[in-house]
């Protein structure tokens, strides 16, 4: 490649915005057939011959950049004109979409879980009542028309109920319970006497 030709083309294209590589490639093509010791006038003539090609390249590059830039500018203007969505609106829409798609399934599952929890709680309460009945010696017949209130202490309520049956002569007194009460009364009496006589 002819160095002088490259220098002349670079000087002529310095304001065109072309890359050094582009100018170098044109200089390589333009130097074909030009001797290394060619006269200054011949080199200048060859540079002027290829200068329109470089100008045409620069014009095409500018047109291509403008064509690419225009849609981007239009898109940017459209985005600026469109109001930005509010984050709360986006979240609300997403929740609404999920509820629309899965709402019935979620409601059904929630109802099923609630029913299961109620069944478990009812089963636990039934087991508690059965254990208290067994401890107090109450039978199913004794409980036929009796319902333990939901907010009542099961053992205390059934204990009072059993005592009511005993008091009315409908149920015999539990000998174990009577013995425990008798032992406690005797123990309390002994403690009181010890305190009274200072022993």
Helices and strands as residue ranges (DSSP letters): H 3-12, H 20-30, H 40-81, H 87-136, H 154-167, H 175-197
